């Protein structure tokens, strides 16, 4: 009996000692790993240097393979960047890192904006999309062909988080408008990684398109994205450097909303396109702000009366419809001369506009459209892609 109790005691003591040794070794290992953890500052090697975009960086360390992606302005007015780490080969997290982490490239992605679908498609990674927001408004033919397989997770205020979990995403691509996405807090609770894509805040059309390189890095297609972006930028710049004879056509944008008219700022993406297409924006704000100006209908009428071309008058498909909805503007120059053009030539059955989807990664095609509508004698047989003249 004594021997038996001694054996039990000895065995317990052995396991206790082994446990202490194990915990000591674990502590030493953790300490060693901690001392080897890089700082955020060590991620100073740029994997790609954006030429036109101002809102993202892609960095790594000198020895490692992990990528630190930063979104400088995840939403309008944001003062702090958001970060995501693609951790490769079990490399340790940076010291003090509090951002999102994915293990290797994302294989299953939920896109909360259709422009992200276009980016993934452009770099040959459309198969990674497992969920979208508002599938009826998506133009992408591959997504529409796979509707039975793609989950529609809904919109802010009406999101299906059970479906989000069931889709088992590696990553959710988010956007914010004037604040963080409503999804952020819940995704943290569910431990589903996310990243903000801020292409809509870019002012240059090529800056918006360049975000496809950021998105491509998330799915391991950065080199493919760079190979697609370079010739696109060259085509865009070649068109932008074209010179035209005569005066530049003056362009009016948008249409009334109640008793107001929103005019894009001079730094706007749309204004940049018109400028690069050899046109001139008829409105000039005095404050240098990057937000749309609100003008009254009297001022809008005076501007529209002088404009040579009226662009993007809202959800309008004919001159008769425009004149019926806005009778006061039925006699302005662009209406009389039938120079009213809209960017809704490519719509999904539910009304999703491909200009804001695929057009984001085809700024050269949009620019080609605009220069031909502003300078119709260049090629009277030109086939417009995103724009059509209201008849």
C-alpha positions, 0 to 999 in steps of 0.5 A: 500500500505504501509502495502504491501510494509512493508510486502515485505520488511519484507519478504526480510529482513527475507530471507536475515537474514536467508541467512546470518545465513545459510552462517554462519552455513555453514562456521562454519560447513566447519571450523569444518570439516576442523579441523577434516580433517586428515593429510596425515601422519595420514594414517600410519596404513598399511592394507597390508604389501608387502613381495616382491613388493616395489612399493605400499602401502595400508594405512588407519587411526586408526579410519577411513575406507578410504584407501590411495593407493600409487604407489611409482614408477608410471613409470621408473625414477619417483621421486614422488609417485602418490596417490588415496584415496578410500573414505568411509562413507563420510570421509573427504579428508586429508589436502593438498591431491591432488591425485585422489579420488573414492567414495567407491570401483570401480564397472566399470574399464578400464584396459590399460594393459592386466595384470590388467585384469588378476589381476582382474580375479584372485580375482574374479572381472572380471565383473568390467572390462568395457573397455580395450586397444587392445581387440584383444590382450587380452587372457582372455576368459571371456573378449573375450566372452563379446567382444560385451559389452567391449569397446576397447579404443585404445592405446596411440596416438590413444585413443577414449576419447568419448568411455572412457566417454561413458563407465562411468568408476569409475576408469582407471588403467594406466601405464607409461613407461618413463613418465606419461601416455598420458591419465593422463591430459585428464582424469583430464579434464574429471574428471575421476579418475585414478591410476597407477599400476607399477607391471612391474617395480618389479624385483621379480616375486612374487613382480609383482604378489603381485600387484594384492592385490593393484588392488583388494583393488580398487574393494573391493577384497583385502582379496580374493587377499591375500588368493590367493597370499599366497599359490602361494608364498608358491608354488613358494618358495618351487620350488625355494628351490629345489636343483639339481644335477650337473652343472646349465644349462647356459641360453641365452635370446632374439634375434638380433634386427637389429645389436644389442642384448638386454640382461636383467640386472642381477636384471631382473624378467626373470633372477630371474626366471631362477635362482630360476629354477636352471639355470644360466644366461650366461651374467653378467653386470658390472655396476649394472644398472637395464636396459637392456645392448646392446651388439653387435652381435659378443659378442652375438654369443660368449655367445650363443655358450656357452649357454645350453638353449636359451630362448625367441628368439622373435616371432619365432615358429620353428628352421627352422624359427630361422635359416632362420632369424638369419643364423649366430646363426644356429650352436650355441650349443642350436640350435644344441641340440634343446634346444631353448624354447619360451614363446609364447605357449599361443597366442590370434588370433592377437598375444597377448602373455598370458605369459605377461597377466595371467603369471604375476599372475602365477609366480609359474606356469612359474617357474614350466615350467622353472625348467622342461625345464632346468632339463628335467629328473625331469618328462619327461611327464610334460605338459608345460603351457607357454613355448614350445620347438622349433622344 
